[in-house]
Amino acid sequence: MSQHNLFTNSEIAASYEGWYSTTGRWADRQEKTLIKQLLKGFPSARSILDVGCGTGHFTRWFSQQGKQVIGLDASRAMLNEAKRFGSKLLLQGNALEIPFTSNSFDLITLITTLEFLPDAYKIINEVQRVARQGLILGVINTQSSLGRKYKRSGNPIWEAAQFFTPNELKNLILKTLDFKAEIIWRTTLWPLLPMSLPFPWGGFIGMAVKWN
């Protein structure tokens, strides 16, 4: 997915899931609440391809929401962890060349994935090819205090990431798609407020892109 994919490191993969049950527990809860709201915009969607699924954290959660979901990731180490935590349908593959035919899924999700891809335009092109109804993105906001904290953390994962603002994400999508789309976004406000609103400085951006 990138020239040097840190997620192929078995030690990084083995420790990744632990964040969700420790320091990231409350952030995870709020992110899922936001994504669940975005899912309501696709009431007929049944199938999801979770691109960059990593340890399968959101893949399993989408399954719990009643969706038919397959997790796709380039890292065998991360997929091994996903299997260990109970993920079922998994495939190793490149997000820039999604190994499915056109219109194979209702939705594609990229949750904390776009930040680590070398060509954001190419992945959006692949998404519009494979998804019948649209896309849900979850991305760290570069103009938030959370984004700045991650960049200063010294963690090589975050140092390698490219964060976005809500407007940057929206413009990226509008420039890439060859048709009109409805775009809705919110940001999480944890730890300030236990909610999500269309504020440009919230830490985690949830964005739904619905094909028209």
C-alpha positions as CSV (number, residue, x, y, z in Angstrom):
1,M,0.0,0.0,0.0
2,S,3.0,2.2,0.4
3,Q,6.7,1.9,-0.4
4,H,7.4,0.9,3.2
5,N,4.3,-0.5,4.9
6,L,5.0,-0.4,8.6
7,F,1.9,-2.6,9.2
8,T,3.8,-5.6,7.8
9,N,5.8,-5.5,11.1
10,S,4.6,-8.4,13.3
11,E,5.3,-6.5,16.5
12,I,3.2,-3.5,15.4
13,A,0.4,-5.8,14.2
14,A,0.4,-7.7,17.5
15,S,0.1,-4.5,19.6
16,Y,-2.4,-2.6,17.3
17,E,-5.7,-4.0,18.6
18,G,-4.9,-3.3,22.2
19,W,-5.4,0.4,21.7
20,Y,-9.1,0.0,21.2
21,S,-9.5,-1.6,24.7
22,T,-7.2,0.8,26.6
23,T,-6.3,4.4,25.8
24,G,-8.5,4.4,22.7
25,R,-11.6,2.9,24.3
26,W,-13.7,6.1,24.4
27,A,-12.5,7.4,21.1
28,D,-13.4,4.1,19.5
29,R,-16.9,4.3,21.0
30,Q,-17.5,7.7,19.6
31,E,-16.1,6.8,16.2
32,K,-18.4,3.9,15.9
33,T,-21.4,6.0,16.9
34,L,-20.5,8.5,14.1
35,I,-20.0,5.7,11.5
36,K,-23.3,4.1,12.5
37,Q,-25.0,7.4,11.8
38,L,-23.4,7.5,8.4
39,L,-24.5,4.0,7.7
40,K,-28.1,5.1,8.1
41,G,-27.7,7.1,4.9
42,F,-27.4,3.8,3.0
43,P,-30.6,1.9,4.2
44,S,-30.5,-0.7,1.5
45,A,-26.8,-1.5,1.7
46,R,-26.1,-5.1,2.7
47,S,-22.5,-5.8,1.6
48,I,-19.3,-4.0,2.6
49,L,-15.7,-4.3,1.5
50,D,-13.7,-2.9,4.5
51,V,-10.5,-1.8,2.8
52,G,-7.4,-1.5,4.9
53,C,-9.1,-3.6,7.6
54,G,-6.0,-4.2,9.6
55,T,-6.8,-6.4,12.7
56,G,-10.4,-6.5,11.6
57,H,-11.7,-4.3,14.4
58,F,-14.3,-2.5,12.3
59,T,-14.8,-5.5,10.0
60,R,-16.1,-7.4,13.0
61,W,-18.2,-4.4,14.1
62,F,-19.8,-4.0,10.6
63,S,-20.7,-7.7,10.8
64,Q,-22.4,-7.0,14.2
65,Q,-24.4,-4.3,12.5
66,G,-25.9,-7.0,10.2
67,K,-23.7,-6.4,7.2
68,Q,-22.1,-9.0,4.9
69,V,-18.5,-7.8,5.1
70,I,-15.1,-8.8,3.7
71,G,-11.9,-7.3,5.1
72,L,-9.1,-6.4,2.7
73,D,-5.5,-5.6,3.7
74,A,-2.1,-5.7,2.2
75,S,-0.4,-6.9,5.4
76,R,-0.4,-10.6,6.2
77,A,0.7,-9.8,9.7
78,M,-2.4,-7.7,10.3
79,L,-4.7,-10.3,8.7
80,N,-3.2,-13.0,11.0
81,E,-4.2,-10.8,14.0
82,A,-7.7,-10.3,12.5
83,K,-8.1,-14.0,12.3
84,R,-6.9,-14.4,15.9
85,F,-9.6,-12.0,17.0
86,G,-12.3,-13.8,15.2
87,S,-12.6,-12.2,11.8
88,K,-13.9,-14.6,9.2
89,L,-13.9,-13.3,5.6
90,L,-10.5,-11.8,4.9
91,L,-8.4,-11.3,1.8
92,Q,-4.8,-10.1,1.3
93,G,-4.7,-7.5,-1.5
94,N,-3.7,-4.1,-2.7
95,A,-6.2,-1.3,-2.0
96,L,-4.9,0.5,-5.1
97,E,-5.9,-2.4,-7.3
98,I,-8.9,-3.9,-5.5
99,P,-9.2,-7.6,-6.5
100,F,-12.9,-7.6,-7.2
101,T,-15.0,-6.9,-10.3
102,S,-16.9,-3.7,-10.8
103,N,-20.0,-3.2,-8.7
104,S,-19.2,-6.1,-6.4
105,F,-20.2,-4.4,-3.1
106,D,-22.9,-1.9,-1.9
107,L,-20.4,0.0,0.1
108,I,-16.6,0.4,0.6
109,T,-15.3,1.6,3.9
110,L,-11.8,3.0,4.6
111,I,-11.4,3.6,8.3
112,T,-8.0,5.1,9.2
113,T,-6.7,3.8,5.9
114,L,-6.6,6.6,3.4
115,E,-3.9,8.3,5.5
116,F,-1.4,5.5,4.7
117,L,-2.1,5.1,0.9
118,P,0.4,6.7,-1.5
119,D,-2.2,7.7,-4.1
120,A,-5.5,8.9,-2.7
121,Y,-6.9,9.7,-6.1
122,K,-6.3,6.2,-7.4
123,I,-8.1,4.6,-4.4
124,I,-11.1,6.8,-4.9
125,N,-11.2,5.8,-8.5
126,E,-11.1,2.1,-7.4
127,V,-13.8,2.7,-4.9
128,Q,-16.2,4.2,-7.5
129,R,-15.5,1.2,-9.7
130,V,-16.2,-1.5,-7.1
131,A,-18.9,0.1,-4.9
132,R,-22.5,0.3,-6.1
133,Q,-23.8,2.8,-3.6
134,G,-21.0,4.8,-2.1
135,L,-18.2,5.1,0.4
136,I,-17.7,5.7,4.1
137,L,-14.4,7.3,5.2
138,G,-12.9,7.6,8.7
139,V,-9.8,9.8,8.7
140,I,-7.8,11.7,11.3
141,N,-8.2,15.5,11.0
142,T,-4.9,17.2,10.4
143,Q,-6.1,20.5,11.8
144,S,-7.3,19.0,15.1
145,S,-5.5,18.8,18.4
146,L,-5.6,15.0,18.0
147,G,-3.9,15.1,14.6
148,R,-1.2,17.4,15.9
149,K,-0.7,15.2,19.0
150,Y,-0.2,12.1,16.8
151,K,2.3,13.9,14.6
152,R,4.3,14.9,17.6
153,S,4.1,11.5,19.2
154,G,7.3,10.1,17.7
155,N,5.3,7.0,16.7
156,P,6.6,5.9,13.2
157,I,3.1,4.9,12.2
158,W,1.7,8.4,12.6
159,E,4.9,10.0,11.2
160,A,4.3,8.1,8.0
161,A,0.6,9.1,7.8
162,Q,-0.9,11.9,5.7
163,F,-3.8,13.5,7.5
164,F,-6.6,15.5,5.8
165,T,-9.0,18.3,6.7
166,P,-12.7,17.8,5.9
167,N,-12.4,20.3,3.0
168,E,-9.4,18.5,1.6
169,L,-11.2,15.2,1.7
170,K,-14.3,16.7,0.1
171,N,-12.3,18.3,-2.7
172,L,-10.4,15.1,-3.3
173,I,-13.6,13.2,-3.8
174,L,-15.2,15.8,-6.0
175,K,-12.1,16.1,-8.2
176,T,-11.9,12.4,-8.6
177,L,-15.4,11.2,-9.2
178,D,-16.8,11.5,-12.8
179,F,-20.4,11.9,-11.5
180,K,-22.2,13.9,-8.8
181,A,-22.2,12.6,-5.3
182,E,-23.9,13.6,-2.0
183,I,-21.3,14.2,0.7
184,I,-22.1,14.3,4.4
185,W,-19.4,14.7,7.1
186,R,-19.1,15.1,10.9
187,T,-16.2,15.1,13.3
188,T,-15.9,13.6,16.7
189,L,-15.4,16.0,19.6
190,W,-14.1,13.7,22.2
191,P,-12.8,14.4,24.9
192,L,-14.6,17.8,24.8
193,L,-18.1,16.6,24.0
194,P,-19.6,13.1,23.6
195,M,-21.0,13.8,20.2
196,S,-20.2,14.5,16.6
197,L,-20.9,17.7,14.6
198,P,-19.9,19.3,11.3
199,F,-17.0,21.2,13.0
200,P,-13.8,21.4,11.0
201,W,-11.5,21.0,14.0
202,G,-12.8,17.7,15.5
203,G,-10.3,14.9,15.8
204,F,-11.8,12.1,13.7
205,I,-13.6,12.8,10.4
206,G,-16.5,10.6,9.4
207,M,-17.6,11.1,5.8
208,A,-20.3,9.4,3.7
209,V,-20.2,9.7,0.0
210,K,-23.4,8.6,-1.7
211,W,-23.5,8.1,-5.5
212,N,-26.3,10.0,-7.1
